[in-house]
Amino acid sequence: QVQLVESGGGLVQPGGSLRLSCAASASMSTMGWYRQAPGKQRELVAAITNGATPNYADSVKGRFTMSRDNAKNTVDLQMNSLKPEDTAVYYCNARRWEGIYSRAYWGQGTQVTVSS
């Protein structure tokens, strides 16, 4: 069983910055972040697969930057120029191949609130 431990999040004013971190207990093929705002579906924020460049949602391009450390099994999300619409619970997501199946794991979620 893979464990994902998230850190970061909190309350920030519009235009501010936050950094989220996620550490996996094992090596994963894909790591990324999703978010879910109240009353909305969970959506992809950013993800990166080994050997590839990060994939970002259009709504965060140019503002969020994801970095990955394969040696430490960690992925960070630097969020700049935050907007009230970025308010959501952010979930770390990671996938790995287990036999012929690609299995997904989720973190417990961390709240990000952008408000003045």
C-alpha positions in Angstrom: 0.0 0.0 0.0 1.3 3.4 -1.0 1.0 6.3 1.4 0.9 9.9 0.2 1.7 12.6 2.7 0.7 16.2 1.9 1.9 19.4 3.4 1.3 23.1 2.8 -1.9 24.9 2.0 -3.7 27.5 4.1 -5.2 30.9 3.8 -3.7 33.5 1.5 -4.8 36.8 0.0 -5.4 37.2 -3.7 -2.2 37.6 -5.6 -0.3 35.7 -2.9 1.7 32.4 -3.1 1.5 29.0 -1.5 3.5 25.8 -1.9 2.2 22.3 -1.6 4.3 19.3 -1.1 3.5 15.6 -1.4 5.8 12.7 -0.5 5.0 9.1 -1.6 6.2 6.0 0.3 7.2 4.3 -3.0 8.3 5.1 -6.5 5.5 6.2 -8.7 5.1 6.6 -12.4 2.9 9.6 -12.4 2.4 12.2 -9.7 0.3 15.3 -9.6 -2.3 17.4 -8.0 -6.1 17.6 -8.3 -8.5 20.0 -6.6 -12.1 20.1 -5.7 -14.1 23.2 -4.9 -17.4 23.1 -3.1 -20.2 21.9 -5.3 -17.7 21.1 -8.2 -16.1 18.0 -9.5 -12.5 17.1 -8.8 -10.3 18.4 -11.5 -6.7 18.0 -12.6 -4.4 20.9 -11.7 -1.1 19.5 -12.9 0.6 16.1 -13.4 3.9 14.7 -14.5 4.9 11.3 -15.7 8.5 10.0 -15.5 10.5 11.4 -18.4 7.8 13.9 -19.5 7.1 17.6 -19.0 4.4 18.6 -16.6 0.9 18.9 -17.8 -1.1 21.9 -16.5 -4.8 22.8 -16.5 -5.4 25.9 -18.6 -6.7 27.8 -15.6 -3.3 27.6 -13.8 -0.8 27.8 -16.7 1.7 30.6 -16.1 0.8 30.8 -12.4 1.5 27.3 -11.0 4.7 25.3 -11.3 5.1 21.7 -10.5 8.5 20.1 -9.7 9.3 16.5 -9.0 12.2 14.8 -7.2 12.3 11.1 -8.3 15.0 10.3 -5.8 12.8 11.4 -2.9 9.5 10.4 -4.4 8.2 13.9 -3.9 6.2 16.4 -6.0 5.8 20.1 -5.2 3.3 22.6 -6.5 4.3 26.3 -6.3 1.2 28.4 -6.7 1.7 32.1 -7.5 -0.7 34.9 -8.3 -3.5 33.0 -6.5 -7.1 33.9 -7.2 -10.2 33.4 -5.2 -11.3 30.8 -7.7 -8.3 28.7 -6.8 -9.9 28.0 -3.4 -10.4 24.3 -3.1 -9.2 21.2 -1.3 -6.1 20.1 -3.1 -5.3 16.4 -3.4 -2.0 14.7 -4.2 -2.4 11.9 -6.8 0.0 9.2 -7.8 -0.1 6.2 -10.0 2.0 3.2 -10.6 1.8 0.0 -12.5 0.9 -3.0 -10.4 1.1 -5.9 -12.8 -1.0 -5.0 -15.8 -3.0 -2.4 -13.9 -2.3 1.3 -13.3 -3.4 1.9 -9.8 -4.1 5.4 -8.4 -3.5 6.6 -4.9 -4.7 9.7 -3.2 -3.6 12.0 -0.4 -5.9 13.1 2.4 -6.3 16.6 0.9 -5.2 20.0 2.0 -7.3 23.2 2.1 -6.3 26.2 0.1 -8.3 29.3 0.7 -7.7 32.5 -1.3 -9.5 35.4 0.3 -9.0 39.0 1.4 
